[in-house]
Each structure stands twice: as C-alpha cells, then as structure tokens.
Amino acid sequence: MPYVIAGHCPDVMDTSCTEECPVDCIYEGDRKLYINPKECIDCGACEPVCPVEAISQDRRVADDMTEHIEDNRRFFTETLEGRDEPLGAPGGSHKTGPIGVDTPMVRDL
C-alpha cells in the first residue's frame, strides 16, 4: 500500500487530497477518507495538501498510527456495514461517489 490516511482525518475530511490525486483513488467514507491500495500509483501528490498531515507512505506512518494501515485496506477488502460486498477496486471514487460508511475501527472512535 503506497499511501495511507491515518488517524487525524476522522471528522475533518478535508478533500484537498482528492483534488490533487491524478488517479482518483481516494474514497469518502462517513467520517474519514481512504486511499485504495490497488489504485494508488505512489505519486505523493496528496500528502503535502492534507491540512492535518494524516497522509503518509505506509512505511512512514507514525508508530501510534500503524493500525490505520490495515484499517485502510479493510475499507476496500471487507464487506462494510450496509453493503452487500467489498468495495474492491472500482476504478475511481468519482464512479462510486461517497461510500457513506466507515470501517468498524473508525466508526467506533
């Protein structure tokens, strides 16, 4: 997973990063944004525009935020509440629009 959005994003959800992403791989949950690990091209365009510094490469996530690496992956690979199947890699967040649900970890914060 090249880039990941960690714990400073919930309830902020500034979408500056989505505007910078050249491959449209940042998806909107209910309280947090998530980067699709299969669609991200590791360009880093999203990282400097995040106003809360929640985005970093997976290998540079702060030690107290490492659980967000796996949680970000779960958003795409597990069937979330109210959905019939995992989101997977649909080919861009503009195709799906807001997903409107979060992983249990973020939902229960």
C-alpha positions as CSV (number, residue, x, y, z in Angstrom):
1,M,0.0,0.0,0.0
2,P,1.8,3.1,-1.1
3,Y,0.0,5.9,0.8
4,V,-2.4,5.7,3.7
5,I,-4.7,8.1,5.6
6,A,-4.2,7.8,9.3
7,G,-6.0,8.9,12.4
8,H,-6.1,12.7,12.0
9,C,-8.6,12.5,9.3
10,P,-11.9,11.4,11.0
11,D,-14.4,14.2,11.3
12,V,-12.1,16.6,9.4
13,M,-12.4,15.0,5.9
14,D,-10.8,18.0,4.0
15,T,-10.9,16.8,0.4
16,S,-7.9,18.8,-0.8
17,C,-6.2,15.4,-1.3
18,T,-8.9,14.2,-3.7
19,E,-8.5,17.2,-5.9
20,E,-4.8,16.5,-6.2
21,C,-5.0,12.8,-6.8
22,P,-4.3,12.1,-10.5
23,V,-5.8,8.6,-10.4
24,D,-8.9,9.3,-8.3
25,C,-8.0,6.7,-5.7
26,I,-9.2,8.5,-2.5
27,Y,-12.7,7.4,-1.4
28,E,-15.0,9.0,1.1
29,G,-16.4,7.1,4.0
30,D,-18.8,8.6,6.5
31,R,-16.2,10.2,8.8
32,K,-12.9,9.5,7.0
33,L,-11.2,9.3,3.6
34,Y,-9.4,6.1,2.5
35,I,-6.8,5.5,-0.2
36,N,-7.3,2.5,-2.4
37,P,-4.1,0.5,-2.2
38,K,-4.7,-1.2,-5.6
39,E,-5.4,2.1,-7.4
40,C,-2.7,4.4,-5.8
41,I,0.3,4.9,-8.0
42,D,2.5,6.2,-5.1
43,C,2.9,9.6,-6.7
44,G,2.6,11.5,-3.3
45,A,0.5,14.4,-4.7
46,C,-2.0,14.0,-1.9
47,E,0.4,14.2,1.0
48,P,1.5,17.8,1.0
49,V,-2.0,19.2,0.7
50,C,-3.5,17.4,3.7
51,P,-4.1,20.2,6.3
52,V,-3.9,17.7,9.2
53,E,-0.9,15.7,8.0
54,A,-2.9,12.5,8.0
55,I,-1.4,11.1,4.8
56,S,1.9,9.3,4.5
57,Q,3.6,6.4,2.9
58,D,2.7,3.1,4.6
59,R,6.3,2.6,5.7
60,R,6.4,6.1,7.3
61,V,3.2,6.0,9.3
62,A,3.8,7.1,12.9
63,D,4.2,4.2,15.3
64,D,1.0,5.2,17.2
65,M,-1.0,5.1,13.9
66,T,0.1,1.8,12.3
67,E,-3.3,0.2,12.9
68,H,-4.6,2.6,10.2
69,I,-2.5,0.8,7.5
70,E,-4.5,-2.4,7.9
71,D,-7.8,-0.5,8.5
72,N,-7.3,1.4,5.3
73,R,-7.0,-1.9,3.4
74,R,-10.1,-3.3,5.2
75,F,-12.2,-0.4,3.7
76,F,-11.8,-2.0,0.3
77,T,-11.4,-5.7,1.1
78,E,-14.1,-6.4,3.7
79,T,-17.9,-6.1,3.4
80,L,-18.8,-3.0,5.4
81,E,-22.0,-2.5,7.3
82,G,-24.9,-1.9,5.0
83,R,-23.1,-3.1,1.9
84,D,-23.6,-6.4,0.0
85,E,-19.9,-6.9,-1.0
86,P,-16.5,-5.4,-0.5
87,L,-15.8,-2.2,-2.5
88,G,-12.7,-3.7,-4.1
89,A,-11.0,-1.5,-6.8
90,P,-13.9,0.1,-8.7
91,G,-11.6,2.3,-10.8
92,G,-12.0,5.7,-9.1
93,S,-14.0,7.4,-6.4
94,H,-15.9,9.6,-8.9
95,K,-17.5,6.4,-10.2
96,T,-18.8,5.4,-6.7
97,G,-19.4,8.8,-5.1
98,P,-19.3,8.9,-1.3
99,I,-19.5,5.4,0.2
100,G,-21.1,6.8,3.4
101,V,-19.8,4.1,5.8
102,D,-16.6,3.5,7.6
103,T,-14.6,0.6,8.9
104,P,-15.6,-0.5,12.4
105,M,-12.4,1.0,13.8
106,V,-13.2,4.5,12.5
107,R,-17.0,4.2,13.1
108,D,-16.4,3.3,16.8
109,L,-13.8,6.1,17.5
